[in-house]
Amino acid sequence: MKKTWFVLAGIALVSSVALPLHAQDGCVNSPENPTAILAVVGSAGAFFVSVRARIKARRNSSK
C-alpha cells in the first residue's frame, strides 16, 4: 500500500514538472530547431577529426 502511494506520487510529480518544461508544443515548433543544430555540431566535429587526422598523416610522412 505504501509503495503504491509513493509510485503514484512520483508519477504525479514527474508529470507536473515535465509538462511546463515541454517547449512550445514540442521541439517541432521551437524557435531554434534542435535537430538542425545537432546536425551542424556533429558535422563540424566529424570534419575536425578528419582534418586533424590528415594533418597528422602529413607530418608523419614528411619525417
Residue pairs with C-beta under 8 A, 6 or more apart in sequence:
23 29
23 30
24 30
24 31
27 33
27 34
27 35
